[in-house]
Amino acid sequence: MKTYNKILSALVLAGSLTLTACDESFLEVSPNDRVTLDNFFQSENDLRAATAGLYNKVWFDFNDKFYYGLGDGRSNNLYAPYSDYIYPFTDLTETSLTGPLVSAWQAFYNVVGQANNTINNIQQNSKNVTDEQKNVAIAEARFMRGTAYWYLASLWGNAILIEDNSVLVNNPIVNTNPRNQVFEFAMRDLEFAAKHLPATVGQAGRLTKWSAFAMLSRVYLHVSGISDNPNSGLRNETYLGLARQAAEKVIEESGLSLVGNYADLFKVENNNNKESLFALQWVPNGDYGVINTHQAYFANGSEITGDDAAWGYYTFASYDMMSEYEREDSLRRKATFMAYGDVYPEINKANGGYLYEKATDRCNVKKGVVGSTKDTDGKSSRMNSALNTYMIRLAEVYLNYAEAILGNNASTTDAKALQYFNMVRARAKVPARTTLDYQAIRHERRVEFAMEGLYWYDLLSRSYYKQQEVLNYIELQDRAHNGSYTYDKNAHTLEKSEETTTRPVNPATAERLLLPYPESEMVQNPLLKMAPVNYTFTEERITDLFN
């Protein structure tokens, strides 16, 4: 069978994407095949056009299935017994040939390659623009590259660090670099972004410095747990402090706030709202590759979408996920998963709303399901929900702050940590907590961000310093159960069926906390199997972000 080097093809693709962009609002740039590097970067608008494509197309193969298949499937939020892009992750049986895994690897290197081209072309070919204007555009690209490398370090550990695409194109057989250095590379990119991105932008959806500080609050938290001993039980106090400072910066200086109604976060008309810090920007009725396909995979019937792209009947919340919700947490549950008898006025508006009576033995997915083209003023079409994909929002920053304050303590009653933590719960209309511990924060993250592709990364973060605890937790999730259950939303009762799946579930092991490299990559680059080599950083780490 013929194999292809996904990194190499991604870097070549990046070259073809450099001068094109498409989308509404700030992504409305008309490609011009007569534009060259000699005449393109001559104004601030040219620089913005150069970075526009970083907000959608390069992320498509990640968003299409891997975003939730891994983030929610592998963490057992989501169950789909007939979906080969979800159940291998849920069952811990994915291999180096699993399709979404291979696509995601390529997507991340699409981001890296496109970001590199953007950075290097701006540095070498800009005219009639200020250094500040160049740095803003470069900061956008470095934010994207840093985010991609955070994913690569989290999912595969050791990865290949690239700043100049031509180097790898000329010699694609190279060693990986150590996970710790991949994380450091990501932090350096995000720190540059935090220093140079503006506090405000004139185009909704563009990155700001608050986007970078928000992402840093996440990455610092994760890195704080990494040491030579994955069961040390301790996190690095310096990085905990940086996570707190980064979160505090966003919370206290950005002027952003939570959207008042949780369900409103997931409506097309509320794209780029005051809580959104970084979201992928999809093109309403656009071409394949710049659209959000989630609704097609989640919607449980054509009466929702108005067309035949509605394949989500057997994609639903796991029993374990439904067990996580508190009785009072009906707002978040309903906005995330449909239970028998739920009514959604925003779907099937012409007939007075949508009543979910599809199944009594499961809860189908609601988050990401927005309705037909008539329900969204023409912004949805077949396989395109037109809904932005959240990559990080303010609610996470509140929880990051609380977790950073908790740090290595068993619990905390810190007033500010409780204040921000309880603001998230207050919106959901669930009782405030008077003390915080790890389990409270873990629970809150899971229910707040279910179906937003995050929970697996939360478990990975914990595994860096309490690995055995996380492995035990995964084992106790009862993944062998086929997912069938009866949930009564009024009584808030959940009964598991006696049926069990015949599909095998692999045991949770330290090795399975990381994904295998794609087979095609290992064939084309045998050094992927070898020990990593140290990376030589060429710039000093930024140290004055919080001064």
C-alpha positions in Angstrom: 0.0 0.0 0.0 1.3 3.4 -0.9 2.1 5.7 2.1 2.4 9.4 2.3 4.4 11.6 4.7 1.7 13.7 6.3 4.1 16.3 7.7 5.8 16.8 4.3 2.4 17.1 2.4 1.2 19.5 5.1 4.2 21.7 4.6 3.9 21.7 0.8 0.1 22.5 1.2 1.0 25.3 3.5 3.0 26.9 0.7 -0.1 26.9 -1.5 -2.3 28.4 1.2 -0.1 31.3 2.1 -1.7 33.9 -0.1 -5.3 32.7 0.0 -8.1 33.2 2.5 -11.9 32.9 2.6 -14.8 33.5 5.0 -17.2 36.1 6.0 -16.2 39.2 8.1 -12.5 39.4 8.4 -12.0 36.3 6.3 -13.6 37.9 3.3 -10.5 38.2 1.2 -10.7 37.7 -2.5 -7.8 35.5 -3.6 -5.8 37.1 -6.5 -3.6 34.7 -8.5 -1.5 37.7 -9.6 -0.4 38.5 -6.1 3.2 37.7 -5.4 5.4 37.9 -2.4 7.0 41.0 -3.8 3.7 43.0 -3.8 1.6 41.4 -1.2 2.7 42.6 2.2 2.5 46.3 1.6 -0.2 47.3 4.1 -1.8 46.3 7.4 -4.7 44.9 5.4 -2.3 42.7 3.5 -0.9 41.4 6.7 -4.4 40.6 8.0 -5.2 38.8 4.8 -2.1 36.7 5.2 -3.2 35.4 8.6 -6.9 34.9 7.8 -6.6 31.3 6.6 -5.1 30.3 9.9 -8.6 30.5 11.5 -10.3 27.7 9.6 -8.9 25.7 6.7 -5.7 24.4 8.3 -7.8 23.2 11.3 -10.5 21.4 9.3 -9.2 17.8 9.5 -8.8 18.3 13.3 -12.3 19.8 13.7 -14.2 17.5 11.5 -14.0 14.4 13.7 -10.9 14.4 16.0 -11.9 17.4 18.1 -14.7 15.6 19.8 -13.8 12.0 18.9 -10.7 12.3 20.9 -11.6 15.1 23.4 -15.0 13.6 24.3 -14.8 10.1 23.0 -11.5 9.1 24.6 -12.6 10.6 27.9 -15.9 8.6 27.7 -18.2 11.6 27.6 -19.4 10.4 24.2 -20.4 6.9 23.1 -21.0 5.9 19.5 -20.9 2.1 19.0 -21.0 2.3 15.1 -18.8 5.3 14.6 -15.2 4.3 13.7 -14.1 7.9 14.5 -15.3 7.7 18.1 -15.5 4.2 19.5 -11.8 3.3 18.9 -10.9 6.3 21.1 -13.5 5.4 23.7 -12.4 1.8 23.8 -8.7 2.7 23.8 -8.2 0.6 20.7 -7.1 3.2 18.2 -4.0 2.3 16.1 -1.5 4.0 13.9 -4.1 3.6 11.1 -7.1 5.1 12.8 -8.4 7.7 10.3 -9.1 10.7 12.5 -5.8 10.2 14.3 -3.9 10.4 11.0 -6.0 13.4 9.9 -5.4 15.3 13.1 -1.6 14.7 12.9 -1.7 16.2 9.4 -3.9 19.1 10.5 -1.6 20.1 13.3 1.3 20.2 10.9 -0.9 22.1 8.4 -1.2 24.7 11.1 2.5 24.7 11.8 3.5 24.8 8.1 1.0 27.6 7.3 2.1 29.6 10.4 5.8 29.2 9.4 5.2 30.4 5.9 3.3 33.3 7.2 5.9 34.3 9.7 8.9 33.9 7.3 7.2 35.6 4.4 6.2 38.6 6.6 9.7 38.9 7.9 11.3 38.7 4.5 8.9 40.4 2.2 7.0 43.2 4.1 7.2 46.7 2.8 5.6 50.0 4.0 4.4 48.5 7.3 5.7 49.2 10.8 7.5 46.7 13.0 4.5 46.8 15.3 2.1 45.8 12.5 4.4 43.0 11.4 4.7 41.7 15.0 0.9 41.6 15.4 0.5 39.4 12.3 3.5 37.2 13.3 1.9 37.0 16.8 -1.3 35.6 15.3 0.7 33.0 13.4 2.8 32.1 16.5 -0.4 31.7 18.6 -1.7 29.2 16.1 1.6 27.4 15.9 1.9 27.3 19.7 -1.6 25.9 20.1 -0.9 23.2 17.5 2.3 22.2 19.3 0.4 22.1 22.7 -1.9 19.5 21.1 1.1 17.6 19.6 2.9 17.5 22.9 -0.2 16.5 24.8 -1.3 13.7 22.4 2.0 12.3 21.1 4.6 13.6 23.5 7.8 13.8 21.5 7.2 15.7 18.2 9.1 17.3 15.4 9.7 21.0 15.9 9.8 23.1 12.7 10.4 26.8 12.2 11.5 26.6 8.5 9.5 24.4 6.3 12.2 24.1 3.6 14.5 22.4 6.1 12.1 19.4 6.5 11.1 19.4 2.8 14.8 19.0 1.9 15.3 16.3 4.5 12.1 14.8 5.9 13.9 12.0 7.8 14.5 13.7 11.2 14.4 12.9 14.9 11.6 14.1 17.2 12.3 16.6 20.0 11.4 15.8 23.6 8.0 16.4 24.9 9.2 19.0 27.5 10.8 21.0 24.7 7.7 20.8 22.5 5.7 22.3 25.4 8.4 24.9 25.9 8.2 25.8 22.2 4.4 26.2 22.5 4.9 28.4 25.6 7.4 30.6 23.8 5.1 31.1 20.8 2.1 32.0 23.1 4.2 34.3 25.2 5.3 36.2 22.0 1.6 36.4 21.1 0.7 37.7 24.5 3.3 40.4 24.2 2.5 41.6 20.7 -1.2 41.0 20.1 -3.5 44.0 20.7 -5.9 44.3 23.5 -8.8 45.0 21.1 -9.4 44.4 17.5 -11.8 45.9 15.0 -12.8 42.5 13.6 -14.8 40.1 15.7 -13.1 36.7 16.0 -9.5 37.9 15.6 -7.1 37.0 18.3 -6.2 39.4 21.0 -3.6 39.4 23.8 -6.4 38.0 26.1 -6.6 35.0 23.8 -2.9 34.4 24.3 -3.0 34.9 28.1 -6.0 32.5 28.3 -4.2 29.8 26.3 -1.1 30.3 28.5 -3.2 29.8 31.6 -4.1 26.4 30.3 -0.6 25.4 29.1 1.2 26.6 32.3 -1.3 24.5 34.3 -0.5 21.4 32.3 3.2 22.0 32.3 3.2 22.5 36.1 2.6 18.8 36.6 5.4 17.5 34.4 8.5 16.0 36.1 10.6 12.9 36.0 8.1 11.2 38.3 4.5 11.0 36.9 3.3 9.9 40.3 5.0 12.6 42.4 1.7 14.1 43.4 3.2 17.6 43.1 3.1 20.4 40.6 5.7 23.0 40.0 4.9 26.2 42.0 6.5 28.5 39.5 4.3 27.4 36.7 1.2 27.3 39.0 2.0 31.0 39.7 2.3 31.8 36.0 -1.0 30.1 35.3 -2.6 32.2 38.0 -1.1 35.4 36.7 -2.1 34.6 33.1 -5.7 33.8 34.1 -5.9 36.9 36.4 -4.7 39.1 33.5 -7.6 38.0 31.4 -10.2 38.1 34.2 -9.3 41.5 35.6 -8.0 43.5 32.6 -9.8 42.2 29.5 -13.3 43.6 30.3 -14.8 40.3 29.0 -17.6 38.5 30.8 -19.6 35.3 30.7 -22.6 35.0 28.4 -25.6 35.2 30.6 -27.5 32.2 29.3 -25.4 29.0 28.8 -27.4 27.7 25.9 -26.9 31.0 24.0 -23.2 30.1 23.7 -24.1 27.5 21.1 -26.3 29.5 18.7 -25.0 30.7 15.4 -26.1 34.3 16.0 -23.9 34.4 19.1 -20.6 33.5 17.3 -17.7 35.6 18.6 -19.5 36.6 21.8 -18.0 38.3 24.8 -16.9 35.0 26.3 -15.2 33.6 23.3 -11.4 34.0 23.4 -10.4 31.8 20.5 -12.8 30.0 18.1 -12.3 28.5 14.7 -14.2 30.6 12.2 -16.3 28.6 9.6 -17.8 29.9 6.4 -21.6 29.8 6.2 -22.5 27.8 3.0 -18.8 27.6 2.2 -16.8 25.0 0.3 -15.7 21.8 1.9 -12.6 22.5 4.0 -13.8 25.8 5.5 -17.1 24.6 7.0 -18.2 23.1 10.3 -19.4 19.6 9.8 -20.4 18.8 13.4 -24.2 19.1 13.0 -24.2 16.4 10.4 -22.5 13.9 12.7 -24.6 14.9 15.8 -28.1 15.6 14.6 -30.3 12.6 15.3 -32.7 13.1 12.4 -33.5 15.1 9.2 -36.3 16.9 10.9 -33.5 18.9 12.6 -31.3 19.6 9.6 -33.9 19.8 6.9 -31.7 17.5 4.7 -30.3 14.0 4.7 -27.1 14.9 6.6 -28.2 13.9 10.1 -26.2 10.8 11.2 -26.2 11.2 15.0 -28.9 8.8 16.2 -26.3 6.4 17.6 -24.0 9.2 18.9 -24.9 10.0 22.4 -23.8 10.8 26.0 -22.2 7.9 27.8 -23.8 6.5 30.9 -20.7 7.7 32.8 -21.3 11.3 31.4 -24.9 11.4 32.4 -24.0 10.2 35.9 -21.8 13.3 36.3 -24.7 15.8 36.2 -26.1 17.1 39.4 -29.9 17.2 39.8 -29.9 21.0 39.6 -27.7 21.1 36.5 -30.5 20.9 33.9 -29.5 24.0 31.9 -26.1 22.7 31.0 -27.3 19.1 30.5 -30.1 20.2 28.1 -27.8 22.5 26.1 -25.4 19.6 25.7 -27.5 16.4 25.5 -31.1 15.9 24.5 -33.3 13.9 27.0 -36.7 12.6 26.2 -39.3 15.4 26.5 -36.8 18.3 26.0 -38.1 21.2 23.8 -35.8 23.4 21.7 -37.6 26.5 20.4 -34.6 27.5 18.2 -34.9 24.3 16.1 -37.7 23.7 13.7 -39.0 27.2 14.4 -41.6 27.1 11.7 -43.5 24.4 13.6 -43.1 25.9 17.0 -39.9 24.2 18.0 -38.4 20.7 18.3 -39.6 18.2 20.8 -37.1 15.4 21.4 -38.9 12.1 21.5 -36.4 10.2 19.4 -35.2 7.7 22.0 -35.7 6.7 25.6 -32.5 4.6 25.9 -30.0 7.4 25.3 -29.4 11.1 25.3 -28.4 12.4 21.8 -26.1 15.3 21.3 -27.5 18.9 21.3 -24.3 21.0 21.5 -23.3 21.8 18.0 -26.8 21.2 16.6 -28.3 24.5 15.5 -31.1 23.6 13.1 -31.9 24.0 9.4 -31.1 26.8 7.1 -34.5 28.3 8.0 -33.7 28.2 11.6 -30.4 30.1 11.2 -31.4 32.8 8.6 -29.7 30.9 5.8 -26.4 30.4 7.6 -26.6 26.6 7.8 -26.6 24.2 4.9 -25.9 20.6 4.3 -23.0 19.4 6.6 -22.4 23.0 7.7 -23.8 24.3 11.0 -22.1 27.7 10.6 -21.3 27.6 14.3 -17.8 28.6 15.4 -15.8 25.9 17.2 -14.7 27.0 20.7 -11.0 26.4 21.4 -11.0 28.4 24.6 -13.5 30.6 26.4 -13.6 32.7 29.5 -15.3 30.1 31.7 -12.2 27.9 31.4 -10.0 30.8 32.4 -12.1 31.2 35.6 -11.6 27.5 36.4 -7.9 27.7 35.5 -7.5 30.4 38.0 -9.2 28.3 40.7 -7.1 25.3 39.9 -3.9 27.3 40.0 -4.8 28.7 43.4 -5.6 25.2 44.6 -2.2 24.1 43.4 -0.7 21.4 45.6 -3.2 21.9 48.4 -5.9 19.3 49.2 -8.5 22.1 49.3 -8.9 25.8 49.3 -11.3 28.5 50.5 -9.5 31.3 48.7 -12.1 34.0 48.2 -11.2 34.9 44.6 -10.9 31.3 43.5 -14.4 30.6 44.9 -15.7 33.8 43.4 -14.6 32.9 39.8 -15.4 29.2 40.2 -18.9 30.0 41.5 -19.6 32.5 38.7 -19.5 29.5 36.3 -21.9 27.6 38.6 -24.2 30.5 39.1 -24.8 30.8 35.4 -25.8 27.1 35.4 -28.1 27.9 38.4 -26.4 25.2 40.5 -25.5 25.8 44.2 -22.3 27.6 45.0 -19.5 25.7 46.7 -17.8 26.9 49.9 -14.6 25.0 49.4 -12.7 23.7 46.4 -10.7 20.5 45.8 -9.5 18.7 42.8 -12.7 16.6 42.4 -14.9 19.8 42.4 -12.8 21.3 39.7 -12.6 18.1 37.6 -16.4 17.8 37.8 -17.0 21.4 36.8 -14.7 21.2 33.9 -16.4 18.1 32.6 -20.0 19.3 32.7 -19.2 22.9 31.6 -17.2 21.8 28.5 -18.7 18.5 27.6 -18.7 18.2 23.8 -16.1 20.9 23.5 -13.2 18.5 23.0 -11.5 19.3 26.4 -12.0 16.6 29.0 -9.4 14.1 27.7 -6.8 16.9 28.0 -7.9 17.6 31.6 -7.2 14.0 32.4 -3.8 14.1 30.7 -3.0 17.2 32.8 -3.7 15.3 36.0 -1.8 12.3 34.7 1.5 14.2 34.6 1.8 14.1 38.4 -0.9 11.6 39.5 -0.7 9.0 36.7 -1.9 6.0 38.6 -4.9 7.9 39.9 -6.0 8.8 36.4 -5.4 5.2 35.1 -7.6 3.9 37.9 -10.3 6.5 37.1 -10.4 5.5 33.4 -10.7 1.8 34.4 -13.6 2.6 36.7 -15.6 4.4 33.9 -17.1 1.0 32.8 -16.3 1.6 29.1 -17.4 -1.9 28.3 -21.0 -1.0 28.9 -22.8 -0.4 25.6 -24.1 3.0 26.6 -27.8 2.1 26.7 -29.6 3.6 29.7 -32.9 5.3 30.7 -32.7 8.8 31.9 -35.7 10.6 33.4 -35.0 14.4 33.2 -37.8 15.3 35.6 -36.9 12.8 38.4 -33.2 13.0 37.5 -32.9 9.2 37.6 -30.5 7.2 35.5 -30.8 3.4 35.0 -28.3 1.3 33.2 -29.4 -1.4 30.9 -28.2 -4.9 31.4 -26.8 -5.2 27.9 -23.1 -5.1 27.4 -21.1 -4.6 24.3 -19.1 -7.3 22.7 -16.5 -4.8 21.5 -13.2 -5.2 23.4 -11.9 -2.4 25.6 -8.2 -2.1 26.2 -7.0 -1.6 29.7 -5.8 1.9 30.7 -2.0 1.9 30.8 0.7 4.6 30.9 1.6 3.8 27.3 -2.0 4.4 26.2 -2.1 7.9 27.6 -0.2 8.8 24.4 -1.3 8.1 20.8 0.7 6.1 18.3 2.3 7.9 15.4 0.6 7.5 12.1 1.8 4.4 10.3 2.6 6.4 7.1 4.8 8.7 9.1 6.8 5.9 10.6 7.3 4.3 7.2 8.5 7.5 5.7 10.5 8.7 8.7 12.0 5.7 10.7 13.6 8.2 13.1 10.1 8.7 14.7 10.7 5.4 16.5 14.1 6.6 17.8 15.0 8.5 20.9 14.3 12.3 20.6 17.1 14.8 20.2 17.4 18.2 21.9 16.1 21.3 20.1 18.2 24.4 19.9 16.1 27.5 20.7 17.3 30.6 18.9 15.6 33.3 21.0 15.4 34.2 24.6 12.3 33.4 26.6 10.1 36.5 27.2 10.2 37.3 31.0 8.3 40.6 31.3 4.8 39.6 30.5 3.4 40.4 33.9 5.4 43.5 34.7 
